[in-house]
Amino acid sequence: MIPMRITWVYEPPRLPPAPNQVTPQTYARFVDEVGRRAGVDIPLVEGFLRDVAPADGFILLKASAHPGVALDECDVRRQADIASRLIPIDVDRTRILETLLEALSIPAAIDLMSLDEWETKDPATIGAWGLHGRKDIGELVGASCKLYKSARYCYLHSPTHHGLPHLLADYLAALARTTAA
């Protein structure tokens, strides 16, 4: 079995940075925990997705604009492939299922509010939520749909995972198994 690959792409600000501008370090704990749970090192690549998208593996993306803009800037011949591996983080929750997941056919996304909730959650608490992903892959990892649903996606909740990074790591492993089959 080929080990799963995950790359973290952090896009620089498109406008002059604000005093409270987020940096790659803002997400370091989350990305490190995903890597630990997945059993892989996740390299950080700073640059625009169009310039730095890896040729394979999953892409955790902190875009400097809507992830659809970042994807549209990529070479048109690579857009479908990149979209199939793209997991935007720190995105707006508003209409996330329709305007991001369904529209771009990406595997999953994590909204800002869910990241904030994970940061403040007691690590000893069992249970995870905050991943917006495909219903079929969620079922494979023991997650169920809560709150928001669309044709193929929903807001996933798991009573057995130890936090959002654990849920994401298992989700990506299940997705990799289904796409390799």
VEXBAKE-15275 format. One line per field, with one value per atom (N, C-alpha, C): x, y, z; atom name; residue number from 1. Coordinates in nm, 3 decimals, always signed. Each point is the difference from the previous one (the first is absolute). Example, Ala and Ser with C-alpha at 12.3 -4.5 7.8 and 13.67 -1.06 7.14 Angstrom:
<gutors>
px = c(+1.319; -0.089; +0.090; -0.035; +0.082; -0.077) $
py = c(-0.569; +0.119; +0.120; +0.105; +0.119; +0.109) $
pz = c(+0.780; +0.000; +0.000; -0.072; +0.006; +0.073) $
a = c(N; CA; C; N; CA; C) $
k = c(1; 1; 1; 2; 2; 2) $
</gutors>
This chain:
<gutors>
px = c(+0.083; -0.083; +0.088; -0.031; +0.075; -0.044; +0.097; -0.040; -0.073; -0.091; -0.077; +0.092; -0.020; +0.075; -0.096; +0.042; -0.076; +0.098; -0.035; +0.079; -0.088; +0.058; -0.071; +0.046; -0.094; +0.031; -0.060; +0.086; -0.041; +0.024; -0.109; +0.014; +0.029; +0.092; +0.028; -0.119; -0.008; -0.110; +0.005; -0.116; -0.009; +0.002; -0.038; +0.003; +0.107; +0.039; +0.098; -0.050; +0.088; -0.043; -0.055; -0.106; -0.057; +0.083; -0.010; +0.078; -0.028; -0.122; -0.035; -0.006; +0.073; +0.000; +0.042; -0.071; +0.038; +0.129; +0.075; +0.126; -0.006; +0.097; +0.002; +0.002; +0.064; +0.007; -0.138; -0.094; -0.137; -0.059; +0.036; -0.057; +0.096; +0.118; +0.103; -0.045; -0.064; -0.043; -0.101; -0.095; -0.101; +0.066; +0.084; +0.063; +0.092; +0.074; +0.085; -0.082; -0.115; -0.086; -0.059; -0.037; -0.049; +0.110; +0.122; +0.112; +0.028; -0.006; +0.023; -0.106; -0.126; -0.110; +0.008; +0.048; +0.011; +0.130; +0.095; +0.128; +0.090; -0.013; +0.081; +0.052; +0.112; +0.046; -0.071; -0.050; -0.070; +0.087; +0.061; +0.083; -0.085; +0.055; -0.062; +0.061; -0.086; +0.044; -0.071; +0.077; -0.059; +0.004; -0.114; -0.010; -0.143; -0.027; -0.134; -0.018; -0.118; -0.029; +0.040; -0.025; +0.032; +0.148; +0.086; +0.144; +0.060; -0.067; +0.064; -0.080; -0.112; -0.082; +0.083; +0.007; +0.077; -0.067; +0.079; -0.051; -0.089; +0.015; -0.084; -0.021; -0.087; -0.031; -0.105; -0.048; -0.101; +0.064; -0.080; +0.047; -0.088; +0.056; -0.068; +0.032; -0.102; +0.021; -0.055; +0.085; -0.046; +0.016; -0.111; +0.002; -0.008; +0.055; -0.007; -0.126; -0.074; -0.130; -0.091; -0.116; -0.087; +0.077; -0.009; +0.072; -0.033; -0.121; -0.035; +0.087; +0.037; +0.090; +0.137; +0.050; +0.131; -0.001; -0.107; -0.011; -0.011; -0.079; -0.016; +0.132; +0.091; +0.130; +0.095; -0.030; +0.085; -0.017; +0.099; -0.006; -0.128; -0.077; -0.130; +0.012; +0.113; +0.019; +0.021; +0.032; +0.024; -0.112; -0.095; -0.102; -0.080; -0.047; -0.081; +0.081; +0.124; +0.087; +0.026; +0.033; +0.026; -0.127; -0.112; -0.127; -0.029; +0.032; -0.028; +0.085; +0.102; +0.092; +0.003; -0.086; +0.006; -0.090; +0.056; -0.075; +0.030; -0.084; +0.021; -0.029; +0.082; -0.023; -0.023; -0.068; -0.026; -0.085; -0.106; -0.089; -0.128; -0.071; -0.126; -0.105; -0.073; -0.100; -0.125; -0.022; -0.120; -0.008; -0.103; -0.026; +0.119; +0.075; +0.122; -0.030; -0.114; -0.032; -0.028; -0.080; -0.040; +0.107; +0.059; +0.091; +0.144; +0.032; +0.137; +0.006; -0.057; +0.012; -0.073; -0.130; -0.075; +0.049; +0.026; +0.041; +0.135; +0.095; +0.135; +0.029; -0.091; +0.021; +0.132; +0.026; +0.119; -0.036; +0.098; -0.032; -0.058; +0.049; -0.042; +0.047; -0.049; +0.042; -0.022; +0.075; -0.014; -0.019; -0.106; -0.030; +0.073; +0.006; +0.069; -0.058; -0.132; -0.063; +0.037; +0.005; +0.037; +0.144; +0.090; +0.139; +0.009; -0.074; -0.001; -0.055; -0.108; -0.057; +0.098; +0.073; +0.100; +0.110; +0.044; +0.106; -0.036; -0.126; -0.042; -0.058; -0.015; -0.059; +0.100; -0.051; +0.082; +0.052; +0.132; +0.055; -0.040; -0.041; -0.041; -0.141; -0.074; -0.136; +0.000; -0.075; -0.014; -0.118; +0.018; -0.101; +0.064; -0.047; +0.056; -0.109; +0.013; -0.089; +0.077; -0.058; +0.063; +0.048; -0.004; +0.042; -0.124; +0.002; -0.104; +0.056; -0.066; +0.054; -0.105; +0.048; -0.088; -0.069; -0.129; -0.079; +0.055; +0.032; +0.045; +0.132; +0.091; +0.129; -0.019; -0.086; -0.030; -0.051; -0.089; -0.053; +0.110; +0.099; +0.109; +0.082; +0.004; +0.081; -0.086; -0.127; -0.088; -0.055; +0.001; -0.055; -0.139; -0.083; -0.136; -0.023; -0.105; -0.034; -0.076; +0.044; -0.067; -0.023; -0.109; -0.034; -0.013; +0.107; -0.003; +0.019; -0.083; +0.010; -0.027; +0.066; -0.030; -0.008; +0.001; -0.016; +0.109; +0.126; +0.111; +0.076; -0.020; +0.083; -0.084; +0.070; -0.065; +0.105; -0.049; +0.083; +0.011; +0.121; +0.020; +0.024; -0.050; +0.020; +0.036; +0.099; +0.039; +0.004; -0.065; +0.005; +0.127; +0.082; +0.116; +0.136; +0.007; +0.129; +0.042; +0.130; +0.057; +0.034; -0.100; +0.020; -0.002; -0.010; -0.009; +0.120; +0.125; +0.112; -0.007; -0.045; -0.015; -0.106; -0.113; -0.107; +0.049; +0.070; +0.051; +0.100; +0.091; +0.100; -0.066; -0.098; -0.070; -0.082; -0.061; -0.078; +0.090; +0.117; +0.092; +0.052; +0.026; +0.044; -0.110; -0.123; -0.112; -0.019; +0.012; -0.011; +0.110; +0.122; +0.112; -0.025; -0.055; -0.030; -0.106; -0.102; -0.108; +0.046; +0.087; +0.046; +0.108; +0.069; +0.102; -0.061; -0.122; -0.063; -0.051) $
py = c(-0.119; +0.119; +0.125; +0.093; +0.126; +0.092; +0.059; +0.091; +0.124; +0.048; +0.117; +0.123; +0.088; +0.126; +0.115; +0.094; +0.121; +0.116; +0.105; +0.122; +0.114; +0.088; +0.118; +0.119; +0.062; +0.118; +0.122; +0.095; +0.126; +0.111; +0.061; +0.110; +0.130; +0.081; +0.130; +0.095; +0.103; +0.096; +0.065; +0.022; +0.067; +0.151; +0.047; +0.143; +0.023; +0.125; +0.023; -0.063; -0.069; -0.070; +0.095; -0.044; +0.074; -0.028; +0.085; -0.023; -0.135; -0.049; -0.128; -0.113; +0.014; -0.098; -0.137; -0.103; -0.136; -0.038; -0.089; -0.048; -0.152; -0.064; -0.146; -0.056; +0.073; -0.046; -0.006; +0.078; -0.002; -0.140; -0.075; -0.132; -0.114; +0.031; -0.102; -0.114; +0.033; -0.104; -0.094; +0.056; -0.080; -0.092; +0.057; -0.078; -0.107; +0.033; -0.099; -0.116; +0.032; -0.104; -0.089; +0.059; -0.080; -0.096; +0.051; -0.084; -0.112; +0.032; -0.102; -0.109; +0.041; -0.098; -0.081; +0.061; -0.070; -0.081; +0.026; -0.070; +0.048; +0.129; +0.057; +0.138; +0.038; +0.138; +0.083; +0.116; +0.087; +0.123; +0.007; +0.116; +0.125; +0.114; +0.130; +0.056; +0.043; +0.066; +0.134; +0.108; +0.132; +0.050; +0.046; +0.051; -0.018; +0.056; -0.014; -0.141; -0.054; -0.137; -0.022; +0.097; -0.013; -0.028; +0.046; -0.013; -0.118; -0.044; -0.098; -0.128; -0.018; -0.121; -0.124; -0.091; -0.123; -0.087; -0.086; -0.086; -0.112; -0.034; -0.106; +0.022; -0.080; +0.009; +0.107; -0.004; +0.098; +0.135; +0.104; +0.137; +0.069; +0.029; +0.086; +0.143; +0.078; +0.134; +0.107; +0.093; +0.125; +0.103; +0.025; +0.091; +0.145; +0.089; +0.143; +0.064; -0.076; +0.043; -0.123; +0.006; -0.117; -0.114; -0.122; -0.111; -0.018; +0.039; -0.007; +0.092; +0.114; +0.093; -0.066; -0.057; -0.067; -0.113; -0.076; -0.110; +0.052; +0.105; +0.059; +0.052; +0.041; +0.053; -0.111; -0.124; -0.112; -0.031; -0.065; -0.043; -0.080; +0.036; -0.062; -0.152; -0.048; -0.144; -0.074; +0.074; -0.062; +0.025; +0.084; +0.041; -0.116; -0.090; -0.112; -0.089; -0.027; -0.083; +0.069; +0.128; +0.074; +0.005; +0.027; +0.006; -0.132; -0.111; -0.131; -0.029; +0.083; -0.021; +0.116; +0.099; +0.127; +0.003; +0.036; +0.016; +0.140; +0.098; +0.135; +0.004; +0.075; +0.021; +0.148; +0.028; +0.139; +0.073; -0.066; +0.060; +0.049; +0.085; +0.053; -0.111; -0.013; -0.106; +0.028; +0.124; +0.038; -0.074; -0.078; -0.075; -0.084; -0.052; -0.077; -0.123; -0.063; -0.121; +0.031; +0.104; +0.032; +0.076; +0.102; +0.088; -0.047; -0.100; -0.048; -0.149; -0.083; -0.145; -0.049; +0.027; -0.045; +0.069; +0.130; +0.076; -0.044; -0.031; -0.035; -0.150; -0.079; -0.146; -0.032; +0.069; -0.028; -0.100; -0.069; -0.105; +0.051; +0.113; +0.046; +0.143; +0.061; +0.134; +0.015; +0.091; +0.029; +0.150; +0.037; +0.142; +0.060; +0.132; +0.073; -0.028; -0.003; -0.023; -0.138; -0.100; -0.135; -0.005; +0.071; +0.007; +0.067; +0.109; +0.070; -0.090; -0.073; -0.091; -0.110; -0.052; -0.104; +0.055; +0.121; +0.062; +0.010; +0.025; +0.022; -0.124; -0.107; -0.123; -0.072; -0.060; -0.081; -0.120; -0.018; -0.112; -0.138; -0.010; -0.131; -0.040; +0.094; -0.028; -0.086; -0.108; -0.086; +0.051; +0.005; +0.050; +0.105; +0.007; +0.095; +0.051; +0.123; +0.062; +0.112; +0.055; +0.113; -0.028; -0.124; -0.034; -0.002; +0.077; -0.004; -0.091; -0.115; -0.095; -0.086; -0.092; -0.090; -0.095; -0.020; -0.089; -0.143; -0.050; -0.139; -0.024; +0.094; -0.016; +0.016; +0.091; +0.015; -0.130; -0.067; -0.128; -0.104; +0.000; -0.097; +0.015; +0.121; +0.024; +0.012; -0.032; +0.002; +0.136; +0.092; +0.133; +0.009; +0.080; +0.019; +0.146; +0.024; +0.135; +0.073; +0.120; +0.086; +0.136; +0.059; +0.137; +0.020; +0.021; +0.045; -0.118; -0.003; -0.108; +0.055; -0.060; +0.028; -0.135; +0.000; -0.126; -0.102; +0.042; -0.094; +0.025; +0.115; +0.041; +0.030; +0.003; +0.042; +0.041; +0.055; +0.036; -0.126; -0.054; -0.130; +0.009; -0.099; -0.013; -0.146; -0.018; -0.135; -0.009; -0.100; -0.017; -0.073; -0.050; -0.082; +0.064; +0.100; +0.062; +0.097; +0.016; +0.089; +0.135; +0.073; +0.133; +0.005; +0.122; +0.026; -0.052; +0.016; -0.055; -0.151; -0.071; -0.145; -0.038; +0.070; -0.025; +0.027; +0.111; +0.033; -0.104; -0.043; -0.099; -0.131; -0.047; -0.123; +0.017; +0.116; +0.030; -0.005; +0.062; +0.002; -0.141; -0.079; -0.139; -0.080; +0.017; -0.071; +0.049; +0.128; +0.055; -0.055; -0.007; -0.054; -0.146; -0.077; -0.141; -0.013; +0.084; -0.012; +0.046; +0.099; +0.048; -0.091; -0.077; -0.093; -0.130; -0.029; -0.128; +0.000) $
pz = c(+0.000; +0.000; +0.000; -0.087; -0.011; +0.113; +0.073; +0.108; -0.054; +0.081; -0.038; +0.003; -0.097; -0.004; +0.023; +0.082; +0.027; -0.003; -0.072; -0.005; +0.048; +0.078; +0.048; -0.081; -0.074; -0.081; +0.069; +0.030; +0.062; -0.101; -0.047; -0.095; +0.072; -0.055; +0.061; -0.019; +0.082; -0.017; -0.139; -0.057; -0.129; +0.014; +0.118; +0.031; +0.106; +0.023; +0.107; +0.130; +0.072; +0.121; +0.107; +0.064; +0.112; +0.125; +0.102; +0.121; +0.067; -0.012; +0.061; -0.103; -0.108; -0.109; +0.051; -0.042; +0.037; -0.072; +0.059; -0.057; -0.002; -0.062; +0.003; +0.143; +0.091; +0.139; +0.065; -0.049; +0.052; -0.010; -0.102; -0.027; +0.031; +0.050; +0.020; +0.091; +0.111; +0.094; -0.067; -0.073; -0.068; -0.104; -0.086; -0.106; +0.060; +0.104; +0.067; +0.054; +0.059; +0.056; -0.111; -0.112; -0.113; -0.045; -0.013; -0.041; +0.099; +0.128; +0.103; -0.010; -0.014; -0.010; -0.129; -0.108; -0.128; -0.011; +0.090; -0.004; -0.112; -0.036; -0.107; +0.041; -0.060; +0.014; -0.107; +0.040; -0.094; -0.025; -0.119; -0.028; -0.025; +0.039; -0.027; -0.126; -0.092; -0.122; -0.004; -0.003; -0.006; -0.144; -0.048; -0.136; -0.049; -0.116; -0.057; -0.055; +0.019; -0.042; -0.145; -0.085; -0.143; -0.024; +0.092; -0.017; +0.076; +0.107; +0.088; +0.020; -0.067; +0.020; -0.027; +0.097; -0.022; -0.106; -0.062; -0.107; +0.052; +0.129; +0.055; +0.149; +0.057; +0.142; +0.029; +0.123; +0.043; +0.026; -0.017; +0.020; +0.102; +0.118; +0.097; -0.044; -0.027; -0.056; +0.090; +0.038; +0.062; -0.111; -0.069; -0.114; +0.046; -0.078; +0.033; -0.058; -0.078; -0.055; +0.009; -0.060; -0.003; -0.068; +0.051; -0.062; -0.149; -0.041; -0.142; -0.085; +0.054; -0.070; -0.015; +0.109; -0.004; -0.104; -0.005; -0.095; -0.144; -0.020; -0.134; -0.056; +0.087; -0.045; -0.044; +0.035; -0.039; -0.149; -0.057; -0.139; -0.020; -0.099; -0.024; -0.015; -0.053; -0.018; +0.132; +0.107; +0.130; +0.101; -0.034; +0.096; +0.058; -0.083; +0.050; +0.093; -0.035; +0.085; +0.134; -0.004; +0.124; +0.085; -0.061; +0.075; +0.070; -0.062; +0.060; +0.123; +0.024; +0.113; +0.098; -0.021; +0.073; +0.123; +0.114; +0.124; +0.054; -0.033; +0.053; +0.150; +0.072; +0.142; +0.026; +0.111; +0.041; -0.103; -0.047; -0.099; +0.068; -0.068; +0.049; -0.001; +0.109; +0.013; -0.085; -0.036; -0.074; -0.133; -0.015; -0.123; -0.047; +0.096; -0.031; -0.086; +0.025; -0.076; -0.146; -0.024; -0.137; -0.077; +0.060; -0.076; -0.001; +0.081; +0.003; -0.035; +0.083; -0.021; -0.125; -0.009; -0.118; -0.127; +0.009; -0.119; -0.055; +0.088; -0.044; +0.001; +0.057; +0.014; +0.070; +0.110; +0.079; +0.110; +0.058; +0.098; +0.131; +0.050; +0.133; +0.021; +0.108; +0.040; +0.150; +0.060; +0.142; +0.014; +0.071; +0.015; +0.120; +0.002; +0.106; +0.137; +0.011; +0.130; +0.056; -0.086; +0.046; +0.047; -0.068; +0.046; +0.137; +0.017; +0.128; +0.111; -0.028; +0.099; +0.036; -0.097; +0.027; +0.090; -0.027; +0.079; +0.148; +0.029; +0.139; +0.067; -0.075; +0.053; +0.091; +0.106; +0.090; -0.077; -0.012; -0.078; +0.049; +0.127; +0.052; -0.044; -0.056; -0.044; -0.126; +0.005; -0.118; -0.082; -0.128; -0.092; -0.090; -0.121; -0.096; -0.092; -0.040; -0.096; -0.067; -0.104; -0.066; -0.140; -0.042; -0.136; -0.089; -0.105; -0.102; -0.108; -0.020; -0.095; -0.065; -0.082; -0.072; +0.096; -0.021; +0.086; -0.003; -0.119; -0.012; +0.072; -0.006; +0.067; +0.151; +0.041; +0.141; +0.061; -0.071; +0.049; +0.018; -0.090; +0.008; +0.128; +0.055; +0.121; +0.125; -0.012; +0.116; +0.037; -0.094; +0.023; -0.061; +0.061; -0.051; -0.034; -0.075; -0.042; +0.110; +0.029; +0.098; -0.065; +0.036; -0.040; -0.149; -0.069; -0.140; -0.094; -0.106; -0.098; -0.140; -0.099; -0.140; -0.070; -0.130; -0.074; +0.034; +0.002; +0.024; +0.129; +0.062; +0.113; +0.123; +0.116; +0.123; +0.102; +0.110; +0.114; +0.085; +0.010; +0.062; +0.150; +0.071; +0.143; +0.030; +0.087; +0.041; +0.151; +0.056; +0.146; +0.046; -0.092; +0.038; -0.026; -0.084; -0.031; +0.110; +0.013; +0.101; -0.063; -0.039; -0.055; -0.152; -0.049; -0.144; -0.079; +0.047; -0.078; -0.017; +0.104; -0.007; -0.103; +0.003; -0.097; -0.141; -0.021; -0.133; -0.049; +0.087; -0.039; -0.043; +0.078; -0.036; -0.128; -0.015; -0.119; -0.125; +0.008; -0.115; -0.031; +0.104; -0.022; -0.071; +0.043; -0.064; -0.143; -0.023; -0.135; -0.089; +0.052; -0.078; -0.036; +0.094; -0.029; -0.109; +0.003; -0.100; -0.137; -0.006; -0.131; -0.058; +0.085; -0.048; -0.049; +0.046; -0.037; -0.142) $
a = c(N; CA; C; N; CA; C; N; CA; C; N; CA; C; N; CA; C; N; CA; C; N; CA; C; N; CA; C; N; CA; C; N; CA; C; N; CA; C; N; CA; C; N; CA; C; N; CA; C; N; CA; C; N; CA; C; N; CA; C; N; CA; C; N; CA; C; N; CA; C; N; CA; C; N; CA; C; N; CA; C; N; CA; C; N; CA; C; N; CA; C; N; CA; C; N; CA; C; N; CA; C; N; CA; C; N; CA; C; N; CA; C; N; CA; C; N; CA; C; N; CA; C; N; CA; C; N; CA; C; N; CA; C; N; CA; C; N; CA; C; N; CA; C; N; CA; C; N; CA; C; N; CA; C; N; CA; C; N; CA; C; N; CA; C; N; CA; C; N; CA; C; N; CA; C; N; CA; C; N; CA; C; N; CA; C; N; CA; C; N; CA; C; N; CA; C; N; CA; C; N; CA; C; N; CA; C; N; CA; C; N; CA; C; N; CA; C; N; CA; C; N; CA; C; N; CA; C; N; CA; C; N; CA; C; N; CA; C; N; CA; C; N; CA; C; N; CA; C; N; CA; C; N; CA; C; N; CA; C; N; CA; C; N; CA; C; N; CA; C; N; CA; C; N; CA; C; N; CA; C; N; CA; C; N; CA; C; N; CA; C; N; CA; C; N; CA; C; N; CA; C; N; CA; C; N; CA; C; N; CA; C; N; CA; C; N; CA; C; N; CA; C; N; CA; C; N; CA; C; N; CA; C; N; CA; C; N; CA; C; N; CA; C; N; CA; C; N; CA; C; N; CA; C; N; CA; C; N; CA; C; N; CA; C; N; CA; C; N; CA; C; N; CA; C; N; CA; C; N; CA; C; N; CA; C; N; CA; C; N; CA; C; N; CA; C; N; CA; C; N; CA; C; N; CA; C; N; CA; C; N; CA; C; N; CA; C; N; CA; C; N; CA; C; N; CA; C; N; CA; C; N; CA; C; N; CA; C; N; CA; C; N; CA; C; N; CA; C; N; CA; C; N; CA; C; N; CA; C; N; CA; C; N; CA; C; N; CA; C; N; CA; C; N; CA; C; N; CA; C; N; CA; C; N; CA; C; N; CA; C; N; CA; C; N; CA; C; N; CA; C; N; CA; C; N; CA; C; N; CA; C; N; CA; C; N; CA; C; N; CA; C; N; CA; C; N; CA; C; N; CA; C; N; CA; C; N; CA; C; N; CA; C; N; CA; C; N; CA; C; N; CA; C; N; CA; C; N; CA; C; N; CA; C; N; CA; C; N; CA; C; N; CA; C; N; CA; C; N; CA; C; N; CA; C; N; CA; C; N; CA; C; N; CA; C; N; CA; C; N; CA; C; N; CA; C; N; CA; C; N; CA; C; N; CA; C; N; CA; C; N; CA; C; N; CA; C; N; CA; C; N; CA; C) $
k = c(1; 1; 1; 2; 2; 2; 3; 3; 3; 4; 4; 4; 5; 5; 5; 6; 6; 6; 7; 7; 7; 8; 8; 8; 9; 9; 9; 10; 10; 10; 11; 11; 11; 12; 12; 12; 13; 13; 13; 14; 14; 14; 15; 15; 15; 16; 16; 16; 17; 17; 17; 18; 18; 18; 19; 19; 19; 20; 20; 20; 21; 21; 21; 22; 22; 22; 23; 23; 23; 24; 24; 24; 25; 25; 25; 26; 26; 26; 27; 27; 27; 28; 28; 28; 29; 29; 29; 30; 30; 30; 31; 31; 31; 32; 32; 32; 33; 33; 33; 34; 34; 34; 35; 35; 35; 36; 36; 36; 37; 37; 37; 38; 38; 38; 39; 39; 39; 40; 40; 40; 41; 41; 41; 42; 42; 42; 43; 43; 43; 44; 44; 44; 45; 45; 45; 46; 46; 46; 47; 47; 47; 48; 48; 48; 49; 49; 49; 50; 50; 50; 51; 51; 51; 52; 52; 52; 53; 53; 53; 54; 54; 54; 55; 55; 55; 56; 56; 56; 57; 57; 57; 58; 58; 58; 59; 59; 59; 60; 60; 60; 61; 61; 61; 62; 62; 62; 63; 63; 63; 64; 64; 64; 65; 65; 65; 66; 66; 66; 67; 67; 67; 68; 68; 68; 69; 69; 69; 70; 70; 70; 71; 71; 71; 72; 72; 72; 73; 73; 73; 74; 74; 74; 75; 75; 75; 76; 76; 76; 77; 77; 77; 78; 78; 78; 79; 79; 79; 80; 80; 80; 81; 81; 81; 82; 82; 82; 83; 83; 83; 84; 84; 84; 85; 85; 85; 86; 86; 86; 87; 87; 87; 88; 88; 88; 89; 89; 89; 90; 90; 90; 91; 91; 91; 92; 92; 92; 93; 93; 93; 94; 94; 94; 95; 95; 95; 96; 96; 96; 97; 97; 97; 98; 98; 98; 99; 99; 99; 100; 100; 100; 101; 101; 101; 102; 102; 102; 103; 103; 103; 104; 104; 104; 105; 105; 105; 106; 106; 106; 107; 107; 107; 108; 108; 108; 109; 109; 109; 110; 110; 110; 111; 111; 111; 112; 112; 112; 113; 113; 113; 114; 114; 114; 115; 115; 115; 116; 116; 116; 117; 117; 117; 118; 118; 118; 119; 119; 119; 120; 120; 120; 121; 121; 121; 122; 122; 122; 123; 123; 123; 124; 124; 124; 125; 125; 125; 126; 126; 126; 127; 127; 127; 128; 128; 128; 129; 129; 129; 130; 130; 130; 131; 131; 131; 132; 132; 132; 133; 133; 133; 134; 134; 134; 135; 135; 135; 136; 136; 136; 137; 137; 137; 138; 138; 138; 139; 139; 139; 140; 140; 140; 141; 141; 141; 142; 142; 142; 143; 143; 143; 144; 144; 144; 145; 145; 145; 146; 146; 146; 147; 147; 147; 148; 148; 148; 149; 149; 149; 150; 150; 150; 151; 151; 151; 152; 152; 152; 153; 153; 153; 154; 154; 154; 155; 155; 155; 156; 156; 156; 157; 157; 157; 158; 158; 158; 159; 159; 159; 160; 160; 160; 161; 161; 161; 162; 162; 162; 163; 163; 163; 164; 164; 164; 165; 165; 165; 166; 166; 166; 167; 167; 167; 168; 168; 168; 169; 169; 169; 170; 170; 170; 171; 171; 171; 172; 172; 172; 173; 173; 173; 174; 174; 174; 175; 175; 175; 176; 176; 176; 177; 177; 177; 178; 178; 178; 179; 179; 179; 180; 180; 180; 181; 181; 181) $
</gutors>
